[in-house]
Amino acid sequence: MRSLLKNKTIVYFPTKVGKYCFFVFVLMMIKTSNSQNLIIDGSFENPTNCPIYQDDITLISNYFPVSISPNIFNFCCDSVNIISATVPNNFFGSQYPRTGNGYVGQGFGIFYINMNDSAIIDSSFLLAEIIGISLTSNLISNISYCASFYVSLGNRRTNIAMDGISMLIISDSIPEFHWEPLLDSVLIQYPKMEHPQINNPSGNIIDDTTNWIKIGGEFIAQGGEKYLYIGSFKPLNETHWKFIKPSEEFRETTANYFVDDVSVYPCDAPVYFADAGKDTCISLGESVVLGSPSREEYLYWWSDGKRAISNNGRITVTPTQTTTYYLTQKDFKFDETRDSVTITVGNCNGSVDYSGYDFAIYPNPNIGDFQVRFNTAIPEGAVLELYDLLGRKIAKYILIGSDNIANISGVDVAPAIYYATVIVPNVFTKSVKMVIMR
């Protein structure tokens, strides 16, 4: 995302899409492969060297720039220079990765001439950095693929936001762009070509600098597609954009977007959800195995509500007291699921069977006032603990009331998704998602 003025380009896209034939056994091999995401390192975790100063995307295997080079940012960078590749604070804003330790940044610029303090927009083109990625294998004809990526607008050195961000997957690589000066302007060529398969909806201007916004969809492959590009593939007069900061006296306006969690996979690929295991009882000093063996392309985070424990799919614990363990898992397409398991430590003889025991939160969503409705009378000693999505305990409430309903009111937390965990000491623990709105 270096200065877009210093890297004027002519944009050219080939129109030919190669046609390939694949035998049935190739399809069977892909369907049975453990690797589902056709993108290597879609969350930008493993640069060949730690980025220091706006280093380009070639530090990530199978990634390449098409014109002006997108940049990578990573926690491994410890530079104190504001123009460095540090995370979360860097030259283009402040943002934490959606997953892991890194992300990519790319810029989009509109060229204009400032005359008499009046910005005259040249509507012929939008100058864009393009992220190029080589897929691990060619796409199969007539197979349905799902694809997605996440973006967040940088809050520094950015004065516009736009909607024109897409993903294009084709069989031929796009040649390196070049530029030619033409009457103090730049000529951008847009020959006819297939439309990008995955598009941010027209008019949906992405101006969120806090959250990661998903752009995704589904498409049928023509066959032989090998190269993926993330960028803008339409001229400015077809792009919706707006100023989010006053226009400065530069010859360009710029939108800098962070990109993370890129995925392309067969839509029928099997997906496994977080499974921490079954609640169980052990004697003091015993160990118990939780979870399941780590799967390829899955990420795991275990916590006991107080500290991080492990990043493996399966762990062995030896609690000295009754403990609830929380598992957060991201799959090959970077979707997150959660589960928890409670290990009771004590005399396990004659333990009560609570397999038919249950409760519900009503209403859900709510504004901080809700009921816990049990399918039996409220158990003695029952409490509700509220956790955020990172497994941090926010609050704890003693559950009392009449019959089977306990009322909770005045929960003062930020609007978000939380986990409401009901605990009956030594016998029962269960968590459900609860949405708090304002």
Secondary structure, 3 states (H helix, E strand, C coil): CCCCHHHCCECCCCCCCCCCCCCHHHHHHHHHCCCCCCCCCCCCCCCCCCCCCCCEHHHCCCEEECCCCCEEEECCCCCCCCCCCCCCEECCEECCCCCCCEEEEEEEEEEEEEECCEEEECCCCCEECCEEEECCCCCCCCCEEEEEEEEEECCCCCCEEECCCEEEEECCCCCCCECCECCCCECCCCCCCCCCCEECCCCCCECCCCCCEEEEEEEECCCCCCEEEEECCCCHHHCCEEECCCCCCCCEEEEEEEEEEEEEEECCCCCCCCCCCCCEEECCCCCEEEECCCCCCCEEEEECCCCEEECCCEEEECCCCCEEEEEEEECCCCCEEEEEEEEEECCCCCCCCCCCCCEEEECCCECCCEEEEECCCCCCCCEEEEECCCCCEEEEEECCEECCEEEECCCCCCCEEEEEEEEECCCEEEEEEEEECC
